[in-house]
């Protein structure tokens, strides 16, 4: 268990270490330092469970195709998915579009600023709501993602606990530390700094987040349903319609796995099928 009562000099020392690292070589991304909540939301949805370097070109492509929340809200699902293909977890594209549709219909295209209001949008969870509120509006919210989690586990949890294979650290133990050390004068850049420190930390030590109760190892992609789902959506985005047999041939994926993936996509209203021919749902 972490010592939740930090002295002022302990907080200052921690903040100085994080800020010093950040200012010595901060990472630059197209979605950093901007105040457009739509662009921030796009980046946050793309970055979920996807490596940053894979997101960079897709983010730039997406913002050219859908530069505003209104342009995304009014696009066809087929067009939306055609620009998402390659990122995986395609339901995120659907959630992103639904959130933008809600902003347009309920807020006259003006994103709410608070974490609480943002979380009420379709498909927006606590982390994404907090991140958009902070990165777009510089609001001092408390939120945790994998790099942030790594930083706090590394600095504030004992070696004895980290070496105990039977114990895991919960985000409920980390959140009070995030709150008490939050630099409220510039929360936007503070979180950039935490994320940069956490990303670098994982290159130097065993990923501290593995000690987290929230940590999950991503399943193997090759041979997975995720691979089959992506193949179906990729082919339907390119060809408008196709049979699973044709997709199996083009993608070199066994038909049985495609059938299971298609059932999932049908249930999620991402595709529609009739007479063995499938299309993107619209």
C-alpha positions in Angstrom: 0.0 0.0 0.0 1.3 3.5 -0.8 1.8 6.2 1.7 -1.1 8.4 0.8 0.0 11.2 3.1 2.7 13.0 1.2 4.6 15.9 2.7 4.8 19.2 0.7 8.5 18.7 0.0 7.9 15.1 -1.3 5.3 16.5 -3.7 7.6 19.2 -4.9 10.5 16.8 -5.3 8.3 14.5 -7.4 6.9 17.3 -9.5 10.4 18.6 -10.2 11.7 15.2 -11.4 8.8 14.9 -13.8 9.0 18.5 -15.1 12.8 18.3 -15.5 12.5 15.1 -17.6 9.8 16.6 -19.7 11.5 19.9 -20.4 14.7 18.1 -21.3 13.1 16.4 -24.3 9.3 16.4 -24.5 7.6 14.4 -27.2 5.8 16.3 -30.0 2.5 15.0 -31.5 -0.1 16.7 -33.7 -2.7 16.4 -31.0 -0.7 18.1 -28.3 -1.0 21.7 -27.3 -4.3 22.1 -29.1 -7.6 23.3 -27.6 -10.0 21.7 -30.1 -11.9 19.2 -28.1 -13.0 17.3 -31.2 -9.4 16.8 -32.3 -8.4 15.7 -28.7 -11.3 13.2 -28.6 -10.2 11.7 -31.9 -6.6 11.3 -30.7 -7.8 9.8 -27.4 -10.1 7.3 -29.0 -7.4 6.2 -31.5 -4.7 5.9 -28.8 -6.8 3.4 -26.8 -5.0 0.0 -27.0 -3.0 1.2 -30.1 0.7 2.1 -30.2 1.3 5.8 -30.7 3.4 5.5 -33.9 0.5 3.6 -35.5 -1.9 6.4 -34.6 0.2 9.3 -36.0 -0.6 8.7 -39.8 -4.2 7.6 -39.1 -4.9 10.7 -37.0 -3.6 13.0 -39.8 -5.6 11.1 -42.4 -8.8 11.2 -40.2 -8.6 15.0 -39.6 -8.3 15.6 -43.3 -11.4 13.5 -44.0 -13.4 14.7 -41.0 -12.1 18.0 -39.8 -15.0 18.8 -37.5 -17.4 17.0 -35.3 -20.2 17.9 -37.7 -18.4 16.3 -40.7 -18.0 13.1 -38.8 -21.5 13.1 -37.4 -23.0 13.3 -40.9 -20.6 10.8 -42.6 -21.8 7.3 -43.5 -20.6 4.5 -41.4 -18.9 2.9 -44.4 -16.9 6.1 -44.9 -16.0 6.3 -41.2 -14.8 2.7 -41.1 -12.8 3.1 -44.3 -10.6 5.7 -42.6 -10.4 3.7 -39.3 -9.3 0.4 -40.9 -5.8 -0.5 -39.7 -6.3 0.8 -36.1 -8.3 -2.2 -34.9 -11.1 -2.3 -32.3 -13.4 -0.8 -34.8 -16.2 -0.1 -32.3 -14.2 2.9 -31.2 -15.0 4.5 -34.6 -18.7 3.9 -34.0 -18.5 5.3 -30.5 -16.6 8.4 -31.7 -19.2 9.1 -34.4 -22.1 8.7 -31.9 -20.4 11.0 -29.4 -20.0 13.7 -32.1 -23.6 13.2 -33.2 -24.7 13.8 -29.6 -22.5 16.9 -29.4 -24.1 18.3 -32.6 -27.7 17.4 -31.6 -27.6 18.2 -27.9 -24.9 20.9 -27.5 -25.1 22.7 -30.9 -21.6 21.4 -31.8 -20.0 22.9 -28.7 -18.3 20.3 -26.5 -19.0 20.4 -22.8 -15.9 21.2 -20.7 -16.4 19.2 -17.6 -15.4 15.6 -17.1 -18.8 14.7 -15.8 -20.7 16.1 -18.8 -18.3 14.6 -21.3 -18.7 11.2 -19.7 -22.4 11.3 -20.5 -21.6 11.2 -24.3 -22.0 7.8 -25.9 -19.0 5.5 -25.6 -17.0 8.0 -23.5 -15.6 6.5 -20.3 -14.0 8.2 -17.2 -10.5 8.3 -18.6 -11.4 9.7 -22.0 -13.7 12.3 -20.5 -11.0 13.4 -18.1 -8.4 13.5 -20.8 -10.5 15.6 -23.2 -11.5 18.0 -20.4 -7.9 18.5 -19.4 -6.1 18.5 -22.8 -8.7 20.6 -24.5 -9.8 22.9 -21.7 -6.8 22.7 -19.2 -9.2 21.5 -16.5 -7.5 19.8 -13.4 -9.1 16.4 -13.6 -7.8 13.2 -12.1 -7.5 10.3 -14.6 -5.2 7.3 -15.1 -3.8 5.5 -18.1 -1.0 3.0 -18.5 1.9 5.4 -18.6 0.6 7.5 -15.7 -0.1 4.3 -13.8 3.5 3.2 -14.3 4.9 6.5 -13.0 3.0 6.3 -9.7 3.7 2.6 -9.1 7.4 3.2 -9.7 7.7 6.2 -7.4 5.3 5.5 -4.6 5.0 1.8 -4.0 7.5 -0.2 -2.0 9.9 -2.8 -3.5 8.5 -5.4 -1.1 5.0 -4.9 -2.6 6.3 -4.8 -6.2 8.1 -8.1 -5.6 5.2 -9.8 -4.0 3.6 -11.9 -6.8 0.4 -12.4 -4.8 -0.5 -8.7 -4.5 -1.8 -6.2 -7.1 -2.2 -2.4 -7.0 -5.6 -1.0 -7.7 -6.2 2.4 -9.4 -8.2 3.4 -6.3 -4.8 3.4 -4.5 -3.2 5.4 -7.2 -5.9 8.1 -7.8 -5.3 9.9 -4.4 -1.6 10.2 -5.3 -2.5 11.6 -8.8 -4.8 14.2 -7.2 -2.4 15.4 -4.5 0.6 15.7 -6.8 -1.4 17.3 -9.7 0.1 20.6 -10.9 -3.1 22.6 -11.0 -1.4 25.6 -12.6 -0.9 23.7 -15.8 -2.7 20.3 -15.7 -2.5 19.9 -19.5 1.2 19.9 -19.7 1.6 18.1 -16.4 -0.2 15.1 -17.8 1.9 15.3 -21.0 5.0 15.2 -18.7 3.7 12.2 -16.8 2.9 10.3 -20.0 6.3 11.0 -21.4 8.1 9.9 -18.2 6.0 6.7 -18.1 6.7 5.9 -21.7 10.4 6.3 -21.1 10.3 4.4 -17.9 9.1 1.3 -19.6 12.2 1.3 -21.8 14.4 1.2 -18.7 12.7 -1.1 -16.2 10.2 -4.0 -16.3 6.8 -2.3 -17.0 5.5 -1.2 -13.5 1.9 -1.4 -14.8 2.2 -5.2 -14.7 1.7 -4.9 -10.9 -1.6 -3.2 -11.5 -5.0 -4.9 -11.0 -6.1 -3.1 -14.1 -3.3 -4.5 -16.3 -4.2 -6.9 -19.1 -1.9 -8.3 -21.6 -3.2 -7.8 -25.2 -4.1 -11.1 -26.8 -2.3 -12.5 -29.8 -3.5 -10.8 -33.0 -2.6 -13.5 -35.5 -5.4 -16.1 -35.6 -7.7 -14.0 -33.5 -11.3 -12.8 -33.9 -9.9 -9.3 -33.9 -7.9 -10.1 -37.1 -11.0 -11.7 -38.7 -13.2 -8.7 -37.8 -10.6 -6.3 -39.2 -10.4 -8.3 -42.4 -14.2 -8.3 -42.9 -14.4 -4.5 -42.4 -11.4 -3.8 -44.6 -12.8 -5.8 -47.5 -16.3 -4.3 -47.1 -14.9 -0.8 -47.0 -13.0 -1.4 -50.2 -15.6 -3.5 -52.1 -18.9 -2.2 -50.6 -20.2 -5.8 -50.5 -18.8 -9.3 -50.4 -19.4 -12.9 -49.3 -17.4 -14.4 -46.4 -16.0 -17.0 -48.9 -14.6 -14.2 -51.0 -13.2 -12.4 -48.0 -11.6 -15.7 -46.8 -9.9 -16.0 -50.2 -8.6 -12.4 -50.3 -7.5 -12.3 -46.7 -6.3 -15.9 -46.4 -8.3 -16.4 -43.2 -10.3 -19.6 -42.5 -14.1 -19.3 -43.1 -15.2 -20.6 -39.7 -13.3 -17.7 -37.9 -14.8 -15.2 -40.4 -18.3 -16.5 -39.6 -17.8 -16.1 -35.9 -16.4 -12.6 -36.4 -19.3 -11.7 -38.7 -21.8 -12.8 -36.1 -20.2 -10.3 -33.7 -20.2 -7.5 -36.2 -23.8 -8.1 -37.0 -24.8 -8.0 -33.3 -22.9 -4.7 -33.0 -24.7 -3.2 -36.1 -21.4 -2.6 -37.8 -22.3 -4.8 -40.8 -25.5 -6.1 -42.3 -26.0 -9.3 -44.3 -28.6 -10.8 -46.7 -28.3 -13.9 -48.8 -24.7 -14.5 -47.7 -23.6 -11.0 -48.9 -22.4 -8.5 -46.4 -22.2 -4.7 -46.3 -21.2 -2.0 -43.9 -24.3 -1.1 -41.8 -25.9 2.2 -42.7 
